[in-house]
């Protein structure tokens, strides 16, 4: 029996797609509900009552259906919100957490995202790559966005930033990868994941672009391992296992083999390179993304970040973004 490929509403065949989400219960779930109701109130003026208390103390699905990676762990919520409302100034927690985490990373910065178009985040990564003993930086993105609009507004600046990071990579610690299916098809990466060392795991809605840092409404969840003690070791081990499972999933290998490759090869990039292409057919599953730049048409799009404002202040003033996006103030948009 032949299995038919999934189809979009228009009848076109749906490309392979990669998603990651986080499920939570207890106090984090209650906080997310409160955030959702507040955002609904600001958008519509309608106040929604919180749900009735659950009849059962534990609502987690049966472990066979969804086994938790961590229990009894502190979790943080990072938000982005534009200054659209009189009672709500701009919120840029997501960008601030990215910048702080990149600055604090010691060994690995793993970024898996739908888009990579933020000059500010690229600046922070370039600064770490300039350090002789800085961390490895691995970026996993779609090789090509599915729509023409996204290819122009997101792929063009991404190619410019990746080319820039490749040029800044004096010590061979940066790789940008585009995943492929076992049959060689482009996998659309829609997930938003950041893993820094074994200390920080964040999963959410925010892209690595300007909009998600200051113009759109976003929400990320973050887990940080304490520096010391048994609790820190427990959380760090869970984050490490998740990274090994996630990267191993792309390469078609189990987490134990992925962990052994990272340890044996002496790093995340070396572990990926040691295993990639080792499966049936010898086909690479994480193809290196090495663009020369955004191209003639993409250069003005990338320079002006068309379709990707920093905030409401430059939403209709793209000239404010001209080669300033990486040097603007941390408010609603770049200076000017």
C-alpha positions as CSV (number, residue, x, y, z in Angstrom):
1,X,0.0,0.0,0.0
2,X,1.4,3.4,-1.1
3,X,1.2,6.2,1.4
4,X,0.1,9.5,-0.2
5,X,2.0,12.7,0.7
6,X,0.2,15.3,2.8
7,X,-1.3,18.1,0.8
8,X,-2.0,21.8,1.4
9,X,-5.5,23.2,0.9
10,X,-4.6,24.2,-2.7
11,X,-3.6,20.6,-3.4
12,X,0.1,21.1,-3.6
13,X,2.3,18.5,-1.9
14,X,3.3,19.6,1.6
15,X,7.1,19.9,2.1
16,X,8.7,18.1,5.1
17,X,8.4,20.3,8.1
18,X,10.1,20.4,11.5
19,X,8.4,21.7,14.6
20,X,9.3,21.8,18.3
21,X,7.0,22.8,21.2
22,X,7.0,22.6,25.0
23,X,4.2,21.4,27.2
24,X,4.0,22.5,30.8
25,X,1.6,22.1,33.7
26,X,1.1,23.8,37.1
27,X,2.3,27.3,37.8
28,X,3.9,27.9,34.3
29,X,0.6,26.9,32.6
30,X,-1.4,29.2,34.8
31,X,1.0,32.1,34.0
32,X,0.7,31.4,30.3
33,X,-3.1,31.5,30.6
34,X,-2.9,34.8,32.4
35,X,-0.6,36.2,29.7
36,X,-3.0,35.0,27.0
37,X,-6.0,36.6,28.7
38,X,-4.2,39.9,29.2
39,X,-3.2,40.0,25.5
40,X,-6.7,39.2,24.5
41,X,-8.0,42.1,26.6
42,X,-5.5,44.6,25.1
43,X,-6.4,43.4,21.5
44,X,-10.2,43.3,21.9
45,X,-11.2,45.0,25.1
46,X,-12.9,41.8,26.3
47,X,-12.0,40.4,29.7
48,X,-12.0,36.6,30.0
49,X,-12.4,34.8,33.3
50,X,-9.8,32.2,34.2
51,X,-11.0,28.6,33.9
52,X,-12.4,26.7,36.8
53,X,-9.8,24.8,38.9
54,X,-9.0,21.4,37.5
55,X,-10.7,18.5,39.2
56,X,-7.5,16.5,39.3
57,X,-4.2,17.6,40.8
58,X,-2.2,16.0,37.9
59,X,-3.4,16.6,34.4
60,X,-0.3,15.4,32.6
61,X,-1.0,12.8,29.9
62,X,-0.1,9.2,30.5
63,X,3.6,8.8,30.3
64,X,3.4,6.4,27.4
65,X,1.7,9.2,25.4
66,X,4.0,12.0,26.4
67,X,6.9,11.3,28.8
68,X,8.2,14.5,30.5
69,X,11.8,15.5,30.1
70,X,11.8,17.4,33.4
71,X,9.7,17.7,36.5
72,X,9.7,20.2,39.4
73,X,11.8,22.7,37.5
74,X,11.8,26.5,37.5
75,X,10.7,28.0,34.2
76,X,10.8,31.6,32.9
77,X,8.6,33.4,30.3
78,X,10.3,35.9,27.9
79,X,8.0,38.2,25.9
80,X,8.0,40.6,23.0
81,X,5.3,43.2,22.7
82,X,5.1,46.4,20.6
83,X,4.1,49.7,22.1
84,X,0.7,49.7,20.4
85,X,-1.3,50.3,23.6
86,X,-1.4,53.3,25.8
87,X,-1.2,51.1,29.0
88,X,1.6,48.9,27.7
89,X,5.2,50.1,26.8
90,X,7.3,48.0,24.4
91,X,8.5,44.7,25.8
92,X,11.8,43.3,24.5
93,X,12.6,40.5,27.0
94,X,13.2,38.0,24.2
95,X,15.9,40.0,22.6
96,X,17.5,40.8,25.9
97,X,17.6,37.1,26.9
98,X,19.1,36.2,23.6
99,X,21.9,38.8,23.9
100,X,22.6,37.8,27.6
101,X,22.7,34.1,26.8
102,X,25.0,34.5,23.8
103,X,27.4,36.6,25.9
104,X,27.4,34.0,28.7
105,X,27.8,30.8,26.6
106,X,31.0,28.9,27.1
107,X,31.0,25.9,24.8
108,X,27.9,25.6,22.5
109,X,25.4,28.0,21.0
110,X,22.8,26.0,19.2
111,X,20.1,28.0,17.3
112,X,17.3,26.3,15.4
113,X,14.9,28.8,13.8
114,X,12.6,29.6,11.0
115,X,14.4,32.9,10.3
116,X,17.8,34.5,11.0
117,X,17.7,38.2,10.1
118,X,18.6,40.2,13.2
119,X,21.7,42.2,12.8
120,X,21.9,42.7,16.6
121,X,22.0,39.0,17.3
122,X,24.5,38.5,14.4
123,X,26.7,41.2,16.0
124,X,26.6,39.3,19.3
125,X,27.5,36.0,17.6
126,X,30.3,37.6,15.6
127,X,31.8,39.0,18.8
128,X,31.9,35.5,20.3
129,X,33.4,34.0,17.2
130,X,36.2,36.6,17.4
131,X,37.3,35.2,20.8
132,X,40.1,32.7,20.5
133,X,38.4,30.4,23.1
134,X,34.8,31.3,22.5
135,X,31.9,28.9,22.0
136,X,30.9,27.0,18.9
137,X,27.9,28.4,17.1
138,X,25.6,26.1,15.1
139,X,22.6,27.6,13.2
140,X,20.0,25.3,11.7
141,X,17.5,27.0,9.2
142,X,15.5,26.1,6.2
143,X,17.6,26.1,3.0
144,X,15.0,28.0,1.2
145,X,11.8,29.6,2.5
146,X,8.6,28.3,0.9
147,X,7.1,31.7,-0.2
148,X,8.5,34.3,-2.5
149,X,7.9,37.0,0.1
150,X,9.8,35.2,2.8
151,X,12.7,34.4,0.3
152,X,13.0,38.2,-0.3
153,X,12.5,39.6,3.2
154,X,14.0,36.8,5.3
155,X,16.3,34.7,3.1
156,X,18.1,37.7,1.7
157,X,19.2,39.2,5.0
158,X,19.9,35.8,6.4
159,X,22.3,35.1,3.5
160,X,24.0,38.4,4.2
161,X,24.4,37.6,7.9
162,X,25.5,34.0,7.4
163,X,28.1,35.2,4.9
164,X,29.3,37.8,7.4
165,X,29.6,35.2,10.2
166,X,31.5,32.9,7.9
167,X,33.9,35.7,7.2
168,X,34.2,36.5,11.0
169,X,34.8,32.8,11.8
170,X,38.6,33.0,12.3
171,X,38.8,29.9,14.5
172,X,36.5,27.5,12.6
173,X,33.7,27.5,15.2
174,X,30.6,28.5,13.1
175,X,28.4,26.3,10.9
176,X,25.0,27.1,9.3
177,X,23.1,24.0,8.2
178,X,20.0,23.4,6.1
179,X,18.4,20.1,6.9
180,X,17.2,17.6,4.3
181,X,15.0,14.5,4.5
182,X,16.5,11.0,3.9
183,X,15.3,11.4,0.3
184,X,17.0,14.7,-0.2
185,X,14.0,17.0,0.1
186,X,14.3,20.4,1.8
187,X,13.0,20.4,5.4
188,X,11.1,23.6,6.3
189,X,12.4,24.5,9.8
190,X,9.5,26.2,11.6
191,X,10.8,25.6,15.2
192,X,12.3,28.2,17.5
193,X,14.8,26.6,19.7
194,X,18.0,27.9,21.5
195,X,20.3,25.7,23.6
196,X,23.3,27.3,25.2
197,X,25.8,24.9,26.7
198,X,24.0,22.5,29.1
199,X,22.6,25.5,31.0
200,X,19.8,27.1,29.0
201,X,17.0,25.7,26.9
202,X,14.4,28.0,25.3
203,X,11.5,27.1,23.1
204,X,8.7,29.4,21.8
205,X,7.3,31.5,19.1
206,X,10.0,34.1,18.5
207,X,12.1,34.1,15.3
208,X,15.7,35.4,15.2
209,X,14.6,38.5,13.3
210,X,13.8,42.1,14.1
211,X,10.0,41.7,14.2
212,X,10.2,39.0,16.9
213,X,12.5,41.2,19.0
214,X,10.4,44.3,19.0
215,X,7.4,44.5,16.6
216,X,5.4,41.3,16.9
217,X,3.8,39.7,19.9
218,X,5.8,36.7,21.0
219,X,6.4,34.3,23.9
220,X,9.3,32.0,24.7
221,X,9.7,29.6,27.6
222,X,13.1,29.1,29.1
223,X,14.7,26.6,31.5
224,X,18.1,27.4,33.1
225,X,20.2,25.0,35.0
226,X,21.6,26.3,38.3
227,X,25.4,26.7,38.3
228,X,26.1,24.1,41.1
229,X,24.7,21.3,43.1
230,X,22.6,18.2,42.3
231,X,19.7,20.3,41.0
232,X,22.0,22.0,38.5
233,X,23.4,18.6,37.4
234,X,19.9,17.2,37.0
235,X,18.6,20.0,34.8
236,X,21.9,20.3,32.8
237,X,21.7,16.5,32.0
238,X,18.1,16.9,30.7
239,X,19.1,19.9,28.5
240,X,22.1,17.9,27.2
241,X,19.9,14.9,26.4
242,X,17.4,17.1,24.6
243,X,20.1,18.6,22.4
244,X,21.5,15.2,21.5
245,X,18.1,13.9,20.7
246,X,17.3,17.0,18.6
247,X,20.5,17.0,16.5
248,X,20.5,13.2,16.3
249,X,16.9,13.4,14.9
250,X,18.2,15.4,11.9
251,X,21.0,13.0,11.3
252,X,18.9,9.8,11.7
253,X,20.9,8.5,14.7
254,X,19.9,7.8,18.3
255,X,20.8,10.2,21.1
256,X,23.5,7.8,22.6
257,X,25.3,7.7,19.3
258,X,25.1,11.5,19.0
259,X,26.4,12.0,22.5
260,X,29.3,9.6,21.8
261,X,30.2,11.4,18.6
262,X,30.2,14.8,20.3
263,X,32.5,13.5,23.1
264,X,34.7,11.5,20.8
265,X,35.2,14.2,18.2
266,X,35.6,16.9,20.8
267,X,32.8,19.3,19.9
268,X,29.3,19.7,18.6
269,X,30.4,20.7,15.0
270,X,32.9,17.9,14.9
271,X,30.3,15.4,16.1
272,X,27.9,16.4,13.5
273,X,30.5,16.2,10.7
274,X,31.6,12.8,11.9
275,X,28.1,11.4,11.7
276,X,26.5,13.2,8.8
277,X,26.4,11.1,5.7
278,X,27.0,7.9,7.7
279,X,23.6,6.5,7.1
280,X,22.1,4.5,4.3
281,X,23.0,6.0,0.9
282,X,25.7,8.3,2.4
283,X,23.5,11.4,1.8
284,X,24.2,14.4,4.0
285,X,21.2,15.3,6.2
286,X,22.5,18.7,7.5
287,X,23.8,20.4,4.4
288,X,26.2,23.3,5.0
289,X,24.6,26.7,4.1
290,X,27.4,28.8,2.7
291,X,25.9,31.8,0.8
292,X,28.1,34.4,-0.9
293,X,25.5,37.1,0.1
294,X,22.0,38.2,-0.7
295,X,22.5,38.9,-4.4
296,X,21.9,42.0,-6.4
297,X,18.1,42.3,-5.8
298,X,18.4,41.1,-2.2
299,X,21.1,43.6,-1.2
300,X,18.7,46.6,-0.7
301,X,16.1,44.3,0.9
302,X,18.7,43.1,3.3
303,X,20.2,46.5,4.0
304,X,16.7,48.1,4.7
305,X,15.3,44.9,6.4
306,X,12.2,45.3,4.3
307,X,9.2,43.6,6.0
308,X,11.2,43.2,9.2
309,X,10.9,46.4,11.4
310,X,12.6,46.7,14.7
311,X,9.5,48.2,16.3
312,X,6.6,50.6,15.7
313,X,8.9,53.6,15.4
314,X,10.4,52.3,12.1
315,X,7.5,50.2,10.9
316,X,6.9,52.6,7.9
317,X,10.3,54.2,7.9
318,X,12.7,51.5,6.5
319,X,15.4,54.2,5.8
320,X,15.9,54.2,9.6
321,X,17.2,50.7,9.3
322,X,19.8,51.4,6.7
323,X,22.9,49.7,8.1
324,X,21.9,50.8,11.6
325,X,19.9,47.8,12.7
326,X,22.9,46.3,14.6
327,X,23.8,49.6,16.3
328,X,20.4,51.0,17.3
329,X,19.3,51.6,20.8
330,X,17.5,48.9,22.8
331,X,14.1,50.8,22.6
332,X,11.5,50.6,20.0
333,X,13.9,50.8,17.0
334,X,17.3,51.9,15.9
335,X,18.4,55.5,16.5
336,X,17.5,58.0,13.8
